[in-house]
């Protein structure tokens, strides 16, 4: 298993660039699989915690959380940000993470929490792709 802390330890510069893309705004996108196997796209917030983990959560009973309980495969896309029209050079691009969600104990309000095991981390445009498993 590979966790966010493992990527930070092995490739700190790459991990920092990916994290910067995921924290440029509050809400990103995640893809889960519905019961019939079709994709579900949902908005979510990402948490790069002090203990070196990548986590996400959802309200109690949310369909995306039920999807992850049934099939833990997940794909994450950083919050989007348009390149400046007058000078696209400083635009940071985007980042993607694929992995498996591991459910953690629920919050006091019954909310779902998942820790993400990494299987792939990509920074398009940087020519860097890390396939972990």
N, C-alpha and C positions, 0 to 999 in steps of 0.2 A: 504494500500500500504506500502511496505517495501523498503527502499532505502539503499544504501551502508552506509550512515551515521547512519542509525538505527542499522545496524549490528555492526558497530564500537562502538556505544554507549552501546549496550547490551552485546557484546562479543568481547572486544578489542583484546585479545590475539589470538583468532581464526581468526578474521578479518585480523590481521597483518600477520598471517601465510599464509592466502589465498592471500592477496595482494602481499606478497613476491614472491609467485609462478607466479603471473600474471605479475610481473615487472622484472623477471629474464632475459628476453630478450624483444626486441621491438615488435615482431609480434606473435600473437596468432591465434587461429582458432575460427570461429563462424559458427553455423549452423542456416539456415533460411529455410522457406518452400516456394517452388516454387508454382506457380499458380495451378499446378495439384496436389499439396500436397506432391510431392517428395522432399527429402532434398537437400539443396545446402550448400556445405562447402566452406567457403571463408577465406582468410587471413584477419586479421584486427589488428589495434592497439587499446589498451585500455588506457583510461585516468581516473585515480583516481584524480579527481579535488580538488582544495583547498577548495571548498564549500561542500566537503563530498559526491560527487556523482560519480558514475561509468558511464562513457560515452564512446561511440565509434562513429566513423564517416566513411564516404566514399566519393568518388568523386561524383560529380553531375551525376545523371542518372544511377549510378551503380545498377546492378541487385539485389544485396543483400539489398540495401536501398529500392528498389521498393518492394521486398519481405516483408520487415518489415512494409512498409506502408500498405500493404494489410493484413498481418497477423503478429502482433507484437511479437509472440512467438520466442524466441531466446535461443540458448545454446552456451556457451562460454567455451573454453578450453585454459588453460594457455599455454604459449610458452613451447615447449618440450625441455628437457635437459636430456641427457643420464646419468645414474648413473656411477660413476667412476668404471671401471672394477676391479681395484686393491683394492678398499675399498668402497663398495656401501652404507655403514652406513651413511655418512654425506649427501647423496643425499636428496634433499628436496622434492622429489615426484612431484605430480601434483595437480591441483585444477580445479574445474568445477563450473560454475554458470549457472543457468537457470533463465529465467525471461521474462519480456515483455518490448519491446522498445517503448519509448515515444519520438516522433520526436520533436526537438527543432528548432528554427529559423535557416535557412541555413546560411552558411558562406558567406563572400563577393564574393567568387568564385562560389557560388551555391552548395557547398558541403553539404552533409547531416550530421546532428548531432543527435544522439539519447541518451537519458538518460535511464539507465536500472533499471527497477523495479525488485527486487529480488523475486524469488519464491523458489529457492533452491540453496544452496551453499554446496559444497562437497570437502573434502580433503581426497581422498582415501589413505588408509594406516594409517591414523590417527584415524580411527574409529569414526570420527566426520562427521555427515551429518546434515545440518540444512534445513529442509523443512519449508518454511516460510508461504506458504498459503495452 
